Amino acid sequence: MARVCQVTGKKPITGNKVSHSNIKTKRRFLPNLQTKRYFLAEEDKWVTLKVSSEAIRTINKNGLFSVVKGLRAAGEKI
């Protein structure tokens, strides 16, 4: 699976690793992704999402059902 958050769409970005002698080499900055299982009470089933830590806070704030509803409206299969 790709390293992309299902809720926020965060994905790896590129940048430079800078050594003490200021030599720059390319590197990747990876998002903080977690695989989480949530219980969707409205449908009485478990859903597994690959989410970033920011997305976990969004789910806590807005509620799981509204986030899943938005994902399904965007065409994500959950």
C-alpha positions as a Markdown table, in Angstrom:
| # | Residue | x | y | z |
|---|---|---|---|---|
| 1 | Met | 0.0 | 0.0 | 0.0 |
| 2 | Ala | 1.1 | 3.6 | -0.6 |
| 3 | Arg | 2.2 | 5.7 | 2.3 |
| 4 | Val | -0.8 | 8.1 | 2.0 |
| 5 | Cys | -3.2 | 9.1 | 4.7 |
| 6 | Gln | -6.8 | 8.1 | 3.8 |
| 7 | Val | -8.3 | 11.1 | 5.5 |
| 8 | Thr | -5.9 | 14.1 | 5.0 |
| 9 | Gly | -4.1 | 12.8 | 1.9 |
| 10 | Lys | -0.7 | 13.4 | 3.4 |
| 11 | Lys | 2.1 | 11.7 | 1.5 |
| 12 | Pro | 5.9 | 11.6 | 1.5 |
| 13 | Ile | 7.7 | 14.8 | 0.5 |
| 14 | Thr | 11.4 | 15.2 | -0.6 |
| 15 | Gly | 14.0 | 17.5 | 0.8 |
| 16 | Asn | 17.7 | 17.6 | 1.6 |
| 17 | Lys | 19.7 | 15.9 | 4.3 |
| 18 | Val | 22.3 | 18.4 | 5.4 |
| 19 | Ser | 25.5 | 17.1 | 7.0 |
| 20 | His | 27.7 | 19.0 | 9.4 |
| 21 | Ser | 29.9 | 20.0 | 6.5 |
| 22 | Asn | 26.8 | 21.3 | 4.7 |
| 23 | Ile | 26.8 | 18.6 | 2.0 |
| 24 | Lys | 23.2 | 18.1 | 0.7 |
| 25 | Thr | 21.8 | 14.8 | -0.3 |
| 26 | Lys | 18.2 | 14.0 | -1.2 |
| 27 | Arg | 16.0 | 12.3 | 1.4 |
| 28 | Arg | 12.3 | 11.6 | 2.0 |
| 29 | Phe | 10.2 | 13.0 | 4.8 |
| 30 | Leu | 7.5 | 10.3 | 5.6 |
| 31 | Pro | 4.2 | 11.1 | 7.2 |
| 32 | Asn | 3.4 | 9.7 | 10.7 |
| 33 | Leu | 1.0 | 7.0 | 9.6 |
| 34 | Gln | -0.8 | 4.6 | 11.8 |
| 35 | Thr | -3.1 | 1.7 | 11.0 |
| 36 | Lys | -6.2 | 2.1 | 13.2 |
| 37 | Arg | -9.4 | 0.1 | 13.7 |
| 38 | Tyr | -12.5 | 2.0 | 14.5 |
| 39 | Phe | -15.9 | 0.7 | 15.4 |
| 40 | Leu | -18.5 | 2.4 | 13.3 |
| 41 | Ala | -21.6 | 2.2 | 15.5 |
| 42 | Glu | -24.1 | 3.4 | 12.9 |
| 43 | Glu | -23.3 | 0.4 | 10.7 |
| 44 | Asp | -22.3 | -1.9 | 13.5 |
| 45 | Lys | -19.0 | -2.9 | 12.0 |
| 46 | Trp | -15.2 | -2.3 | 12.3 |
| 47 | Val | -13.4 | -0.2 | 9.7 |
| 48 | Thr | -9.6 | -0.1 | 9.3 |
| 49 | Leu | -8.0 | 3.1 | 8.2 |
| 50 | Lys | -4.5 | 4.1 | 7.5 |
| 51 | Val | -4.4 | 7.6 | 9.1 |
| 52 | Ser | -1.8 | 10.2 | 10.1 |
| 53 | Ser | -1.7 | 11.5 | 13.7 |
| 54 | Glu | -3.4 | 14.7 | 12.5 |
| 55 | Ala | -6.3 | 12.6 | 11.0 |
| 56 | Ile | -6.7 | 10.8 | 14.4 |
| 57 | Arg | -7.3 | 14.2 | 16.0 |
| 58 | Thr | -9.7 | 15.2 | 13.2 |
| 59 | Ile | -11.7 | 12.0 | 13.8 |
| 60 | Asn | -11.8 | 12.7 | 17.5 |
| 61 | Lys | -13.1 | 16.2 | 16.8 |
| 62 | Asn | -15.6 | 15.7 | 14.1 |
| 63 | Gly | -16.6 | 12.1 | 14.8 |
| 64 | Leu | -15.9 | 8.9 | 12.8 |
| 65 | Phe | -19.2 | 8.8 | 11.0 |
| 66 | Ser | -18.9 | 12.3 | 9.4 |
| 67 | Val | -15.3 | 11.5 | 8.4 |
| 68 | Val | -16.3 | 8.2 | 6.8 |
| 69 | Lys | -19.2 | 9.8 | 5.1 |
| 70 | Gly | -16.9 | 12.5 | 3.6 |
| 71 | Leu | -14.5 | 9.8 | 2.4 |
| 72 | Arg | -17.3 | 7.8 | 0.7 |
| 73 | Ala | -18.5 | 11.0 | -1.0 |
| 74 | Ala | -15.0 | 11.5 | -2.4 |
| 75 | Gly | -15.0 | 8.0 | -3.9 |
| 76 | Glu | -13.0 | 6.1 | -1.3 |
| 77 | Lys | -14.1 | 2.5 | -0.7 |
| 78 | Ile | -14.6 | 1.9 | 3.1 |
